[in-house]
Amino acid sequence: METASPVACRCRGKFCLFALAVRSFDLEAADATGIITHVGPYYVIALLLINIAVVRLLTSTAIDVPLALVVVAGVVVITSMLTALASNAASFPTAFVHRGLIEILTTAGQLPPPSDARFSWAGFFAGAGQMVEAAGFATADPFLMWAPVVNELTMIAPLLLIGRFISPRPKIAWLGVLIYSYFNWYQQDYFAPQATATFMYTSIVALLLWQYKASRLPTRRISRHRAPSRARFLTVVRRTPGRVWARGPGWTLAVEAVLVVVLAAMVVAHQLTPIVTIASLLIFSVLGATRYRSLWLVALVLFAAWFSFGASDYWIGHIHYLLGDVGQVQSAVGGGVADRLGADPSYQNMQYLRLLTSGVLAIVAVAGWIMIRRQRGWLLIGLLAACPGGLVLVQSYGGEVIIRCFVLSSPFLAPLAACAIARLHRKLIGQRRSRTFAYQPFNAGGAPTPDSSRPQPSRLRYGAVATGATAVLVLLSLVLTANRGLNTSFEYTRKAQERIGSHLLQRAPTDTTIMAWGPSPTVVGPRLFTEVDISRVGSLECLDDLVGCTLDENPDYVFTSDQTRAALMYQYGYPGSRLDNEIKQLLDSGEFTIMYRGNGIVVLKRPNVPSIEVA
């Protein structure tokens, strides 16, 4: 008998298995290959079941939207929340840094003195602080853990609009949403301005694509005295699309006003995404694909105004760094690829898997783009997909520019790849695309009458293709798990570690210094102006001589963890005993004593400073 919520019943078993996988997962087992060799059978079975649901969804007669939403949510939760739920804390450590920046704003009630470049683009942190106060929370902690799921699910709507622009078939649009999730290994969907700015950018472009497709293009007669190619180009550049069907001038102006507000919010929240947005809006204008021909100029003025005045504290001290990166493509690519491979051979191989994954998505997307070359907007969607790649000409972004290029391109690469995969699926099951579908007779129920002349796929062949598709999706899910969980050994944070780090910072006496060895986001992140200084290992030379560097810095407390050991091993190639040896040398020097050891954390202190209860 049907229950009141059949959608929930279909997915209940998958989430129960995932819950068992979370309970049996050991975070401390993560090594150079990440977590993929330690996920356990419950997790693999949960992946198998959710991917069977994906195949059933995409091969059904029509898309069941509530079921599709639950299935997409299931894929996102299972592939991105294993480490977060197992540690009961945010899986990406920078989220704790952002929590600290929000605490600074909510405590001070205004922007602090120049201390962090992110305060020059504090729109996200100010907005998050308002949310924290409105909800009555003490900190932003409730937002940290589930931010990846929320950020990915909010992308569904713009992804569907982009998918429907590329193909009118709803299944291909939903396949694009799922492909986006399967290849989203970049971990830029955590609680950060980047995720919010990406959503804004994708939504703006998706809305303009929808308007372009829903509007009528003007037709102009081409003069015979001009070359045909030049005439066609000038016709495209000079045209302005009509209004969206059944929408008046007031609606059109209101939408433009909303877009300007969103652009303003993006400009004050993130420094890189507005550059891609301006370039994308310029592409719309040059190709005559929007009525808002000057919107790119408005975005440029907003960006220039904020950068000149609102972000002056940043660029005044970094002008040589900003100008030095312009045009340095080799340096940007080297910093984004070669410098991030690590030192451990197994870790390097897993990094190559990440690169291969993104390369496969790009190649399949190019194939899909070629397949739709006769469609309206073919050139437009191709330029939008390639546009973020231009960031390598502007900034290295601390070695992360390549990742940011793929993050901003993926909303277009995924739907294009979906077109190529849909074409492959039709060929595998022996189904030809009907070119006379619009002229087929309809039955009394409004459905097209089946054409007996068209070859129908056999049940055996259809089942074989569905089985193969399920196997491929399970493999993609495992690859996604491996890619997202590769850095778990030095990025995860246990709840106990988070509390210890926060207590150390809050209870340290004034005019003291805490030195953090390696990844210590819960200590470095809060950085409230409480007369407690935080110092970090800032160079490879300091890593080579941690003891000497620490004695030169002369801190009152030293904070380190098991995550530091993993980072030294896998990213920098030091032996596993290196951290213990450095701690022993500090203790033997008589300059430090152990104040706390436990929960994967070691805190050292000078003999002349008071002990702090951190547990």
N, C-alpha and C positions, 0 to 999 in steps of 0.2 A: 504494500500500500504506500502511496506517495506521502511523504512527510510535509510539514509546513514549510520547511526550508530545504529543498532538494540540493541546492547549490552547496550549502554548508555540509550536508551529508556526504556529498561526493568528495570533498576535500578533507574531511575530518581525519580519515585514516592517514593521509600523507603528513598532516601536521602532528599527529600523535607519534609517528615514526621519527619525525624531525625532533620532537621534544625528547624522545629517548636518545637520539644521537647527541643532542646537547648535553644531556646528563652524563653520558658515558665518554664525552670528549675530554681529553687531557691537554690543556693548553701548553703545559710545560714540555710536552713531547715534540713541539714544533722545532724543526731543525733547518738545515740549509735549503731543503726542498719545501719548506713551509709546512702546511698542515695536510697536504693531499694524501700522504701515506698514513695518516692517523685518524681519518674521519670515521672509520668503522662501517660495518655492514648496514646499520640502521639508516645511516645517511645515504648510502648508495641506493637502498631500496626506496627511500623517500624521493630521491631524484628520479628513479625509474617510474614511480607512480605519477609524479607530477608531470613528467614528460609524456607519459601515455595520455594524460588528460590534455596536454597541448596538442598532440596529434589528433585526438578525437575532436577537439574543438575546431581545428583547422580543416578537418575533412568532413565535418558535418554539413548538412544541406544549407543551413544558415547560421550565422554567428549569434550565439546566445550571449548578449552583452553582459548581464550579471555574472554568468559563468566565466566569460572571458576576463572580467576584472578580477575575479577570485583566482583564476589560474595564473594571471600575470603577477598578482600579489604573492601567490605561492612560490613562483619561480624566484622572485626578488627576495623574499624572506629566507628561503632555504639556502640560496647561494650567497647571501651577503650578511646573514645575521648569526652564523654559527659561532664565531669567536666572540662577538659582542654578548650574546646570551650566555655563553659558557663562562665568560669573565664577569658578567653583570656590570659592564662598563662599556663606554664607547670604544669601538675597535680601532679607530684612527686617532693617534695621540694628539694631533694638532687641535682636535676638538676641545681639549682641556685648556689649551692656550687661548682659544677664542672665548671659552667660559671666563677665563681670567680677565680678558679685555672688556667683556661685558660687565664684570664686577667693578672694574675701575670706573666705567662710565656711570653705572647706577649709584656707586658710592659717592663719586665726586659731583654728579649732576651736571657735568660739563666735560669738554675735551681736556685731557691733562696736558701738561707741558710736553714738548716733543720727546718721545721716548721709544716709539715703535712706528715703523712706516705704515702699518695698517690703520693707525689713527688718522692718516691723511685721507682715507676712504672709509670712514667710520659709519656709513649709512646702515649697513647690515647690523653692526653691533649696537647702534642706537635703537634700531627697530626691535632687535631681539631683547634689549633691555626693557623696552616698553611692554613687550609680551610677558616678560618675567614678572614685572610689577603688576600688570593687569591680572595675571593668573594667580597672584599671591604667592609665588614661589620665592624661596630664599636665594636660589641660584638658578642657572640655566641647565642644571643637570637633567631635568625631565626631558629636555629636547635632544640631548646628545645621542643617546643610544639608538633611537629609532629614526634619526634624521636620514640615513641612507634609504630606508624604505619609503619614507614620506617624499623625499626628493625625487626618487625614481617614479613613484606613482603619479606625482604631479606632472610628469613629462608625458603621460599617456595622451592627454588631449592634444597638445601641439604635434606630437608624433602622428596621431591619427589624421590630423589635418594635412600634414605633409604627405603622408601615405596616400590619402584620397586625392591629393593634387597629382601625384605620380600615376596612380591607377584608380579607376572608379570602383574596383572590387573591394568590398570591406575586408575580405579574408586577407588580401595582400597588405592592407593597412595594418591589420592586427598582427600579421606575420612580421611586419617591420617593427612594431612595438616589442615583440618578443626577441627579435634579433638584436635590437638595441640593448635589451637586458642581458642576453647571452654574451655579448661582447663588451659589456661595460665593466672592465676589470680595473679601471684607473683609480678607483677609490676617491674620486673627486666629488662624491655625492654625500660627504659627511657634513656636519654642521659648520658651514663655511660660506663666505660671500660668493665663492666661485659657483657653488651649486645654485644659489638663488639667481645670480646673474646669468647663468646658462639657461635657466628656465625662462627668464625675461627675454633673452635673445631669441631663443627658439620660439617662444610664443609670438613675438613681434613678426618674425619671418613667416611663421605658419599662418598668421592672420592675413598678411599681405599676399601670400600665395593663394589663400582661399578667396580673397577679393579679386585677385587677377583671374582666377578660373571662373568665378561667378559673375564677372562683368563682360560686357560686349566690347570688342576691340573695334576702333574705327577703321574703315577701309578707305584707302586713297588710291587714286589712279596714278600709275607710274608713267612718267614722261618717256616717250620713245627716244628722246635726244640724250638721255643719260644711260650710262652703263647699267645693266640689270642688277649687278651685285651692289653697286654704289647706291642705286635707287632703293633697293630693299633695305640696306643698312640705314639710310636716312629716314625711310618710312618708319622703321622700328624706333629709332632714336627720338623722333619728333612726336610720336603718337602719345596720346593719353587715354587710358582705358575709361570706359564709361562707368557710371555708378553701378553698384551691386544691384541686381534685379530686385525690384520692389523696395528699394531703400532710397530715401530722399536726400537732399543736400544737408539737412540738419543732422541726420544720422551719420553721414560721411564726415562732417566736421567734428562731431562728438567723438568718433573713433580716432580721428587724428589727434584731438586734444588728449585722449587717454594715452595714446602712444607717446606723446611728448612727456606726459607725467611719468610713464614707465621708463623712458629714456633718462629722465632726470634722476630717478631713483637708482638706476643702474650706474650712472656716472659717479655718484657719490658713494657707491658700495664696492666697486671693483675697478682696478686700474687697467686690466687687459681686455676684458670682454667688450667694453665700448668701442675699442678700435676695430674689432671684427664687425660689430654692429654697424658702424659708420660705413665700412667698406661694403657690407651686404646691402645697405640702403642705397648706396651709390650704384651698385649693380642693378637694382630695381629701377632706378631713375634712368640710367643710361639705356637700358633695354626697353624703356617705355612700358614697364610692367606694373606701374602704380600711379594712382592719381596724386599721391603725395610726393611730387617731384622734388620738393625742397626739404623733405624730412631729413635726408642725410646731412644737409647743411645745418639744420637746427641741432641735430645730434652733435655735429662737429663743434658748433658754438658752445653748447653745454659742456662738452668735454674740455675744450680749450679754456673756458672760463673757470671751471673747477680746478683743472690742473694748474692754472696760473695763480689762483688765489687760495682755493680751499686746500690744495696739496702743496702749497709753497714750502712748508716745513720739510717736506720730503725732497723735492727736486733741487732746492737750494744747496743741500749737502751732498747730492748724488748726481749733479748735472754731468760730470765727466763720465760716470758709470753709465748713465742713460745714453749719452751721445756716443760713447765708445762701443755700445752694442749694436748700433744701427748699421745694417749691411754686413755684419759679421756672421754670415750663414754657417760657415764651417765651424766657428766657435759655438754657435747656438746648437747645431746638430750634435757636435762632439760632446757638449755638456749635457744634452738631453738623452744621449744614447751611450756612447763609449764610457763616459765618466760615471754612469749609474749601473754598470754591469756587475760591480762587486769584485771580490778577489777569490772567493771559494769556488772551485770548479763546478760543483753541483748547483750552487746559487747562480752562477753565470748561465748554466744550461737552462735554468728556469726563467731567467731574464730573456734568453733567446726565445723561449716559448711565448712570452708576452709579446715580443716583437713580431713573431710569426702570426700570432692571433690577429693583431691589428692589420698586418699585411694581407692576410686572407680576406678580412672584411673589406679592405680597400679594393682588392682585385675583383672580388665578386660584385662589389658596388659599381665598378667601372663597366663590368660586363652588363649589368642591369641598365646602366645609363646608355650604353650603346644600343640595347634592345628597344629603348623607348625613343630613339632618335627622331622618329617621325611625329612625335606628339608635341602639342603646344606646350611651351615652357621647357623644352628639352635643354636648351643652352642655359636658361636661367637656373635650373636646379643643379646643373653641373658646375656652374660658377659658384653657386652658394656652397656646394660641398667642398670645393677647392679653396674657397676664400680664406678659411682659418689658417691654411698653410703659409699664408703670407706673413704670419707673425714671426717666422724665423728671420725675416728681414728687419724686424723692429727691435726685438728683445730676446735675450736668452732666458729671462725670468728665473734666474737662479738655477738654471739647468733643467727647468720643467717645461720649457716652451713646446717641446715635441708632444708631451702628454696633453697639454692644453689644446694643441692643434687638433688632435684626435677627439678630445672631449667635445669640442665645438663642431667638428665635422660629422660625428657619429649620428646626430639626428637626421642627417641627409643620406649618409652612407647606408644606414640600416634599411630604410624603405627602398632604396635602389637595389640593394642586395636581395630584398624580398621579391622584387620583380624577376630577377634572374633565377631565384630558387623556384618561384611559381612556374616559370617557363620550363625548368628542368623537371618539375613534378609532372606537368602535363605530358611531357615526352616519355617519362618513365612509365606512366600508366596507359600510354597509347591513346591519349585524348587530344584531339585537335581543337584548336580554338575556332569557334564558329565565327565567320565573317558576315553571316546573314542573320545573326541573332535578332536584330531589330525588326526583321520582316517575318519572323516565324509566327504562326497563329497562336492565340492564347485560348486556354480553356475557360470554363465558367468560373473557376476560382482565381483567375488572373495570372496563372503560371503559364510559361511557354510550353507548348505541346512538344513532347520529345520528338526529335528528328530521328526516324529509324534508319536513315541513310548514314548517320554518323556512327563510327565504331565506338562501342561502349567497352570500357575496361573490364576484363574478367575479374571475378572475385578473388581468384588466387593471385593474380598479378597485383591487384589493389592491396591485398593483405601483405604481400611481400614488400611492396613499396612502403606501406605504413610501418612495418616492422623495421625496415632499414632506416626510416626517418626517426623512429624512436631511438634506435641505437646511436644515430648521429647526434641527436639532441642530448642523450645521456653523456656522450663523450664531450660535447660542448659544455655541458654543465660541470663536468669534472674539471675540464680545462679552466673554466671560469673560477671554480673553487680554488684551483691551484694558483691561478694568477692573483686573485684577490687576497689569498692567504699566504702568499710567499713571504712577506715581511713580518708575519705574526710573531716570530721568535723575539724580535726587538721592538715591535710596535704595540703589542697587547698590554693592557693595564688591568691588573686585578683590583677589585673594589678595595681590598685592604691596602694595597699599595697607594691607591688614590687618597685614602684617608690619612695614611702615614705622611705622605708628601705634603698634604694640606696642613696637617697639624704642625709639621716642622716649620713651615713658612709662617704660620700664624702665631706660633709660640716662641719663635726665636727672638732673643733680646734685640733692642734697637742698636743700630751702629755695628751690626755683625754682618758677616758675609757667608753665604752658602755657595759652595762650588759643586756643580752638578757634573758628574762624569757620564757622558753618553746620554741616551734618550731619557729625559726626566721631565716630561711635560707637566706633571702635576705640581712640580716645584717651580719650574720656569714660567709656567702659564699664568698663575694668578698675579704675580708681580705688582701687588698693591703698593702704594707709596707709604710704606710703614718703616722707613729707615732701615730696611733689610736689603742688602745688595745680593744679586745673583750673578755669579760668574760661570762661564761654560768653557769647555775645551774648544778653542777657536781655530786650531790649525793642525795640520798633519804633524808638524814638528812637536806640538804639545802631546799628540797621541803617542809619538815615539818615546817620549820621556814624561810619563804622567806624574811620576814622583817629583821630578825637578820642576815641572810646570806648576804643580800644586804648591810646592814650597815657595816658588816665586810669587804666586798669586796671594799667598798667605791668607787663606780663608779660615774662618772659625769652625765651619762644619763642612764635611764632604758627604755628598749623597750619591750613591750608585746602586745598581740593581742588576739582576740576572739579564735584563734586556741589554745592558751595556756589554756584557760578555758576548752575547750573540752578535751584536753589531760589530764588535771588534773582530770576531771570527769570520763572519760571512761577508761583510762589506769591506773590511780593511785587511784581512788575511793574517791577523795575529793569532797565535796559538790559544787554545781554550784556557790554559793556565795563566795567561797574561794578567788578567784582572786580579786574581788571587795573589799573584806575586807582587803586584804593585801595592795592594793593600797591606801585605806583610812588610814590605819595605817601609811604608809610612809608619806602621806600628813600631818596627824595629828602630826607626830614627828617634823615637821618643817624642815626636812633635804632635802625635795624635793618639787617641785611644778610641776603642769601640764604644759608642753610645747605644747603638741598637743594631741587632742582627736578627732577621726573620722575615718571613713572607717574601723572600727573594730580594730583600733590601738590606744594604749595609749603610749605616750612618756613622761617620767618624767625627770626633770633636777635639778641639785643643784642650789641653789639661786645665787651662785657666778660664774656660768659659763654662757656664752652668749646663747641666744635663737637662734635656727636655723630654717630657713624657709624650711620645709620639704614637704609641701603640693604641 
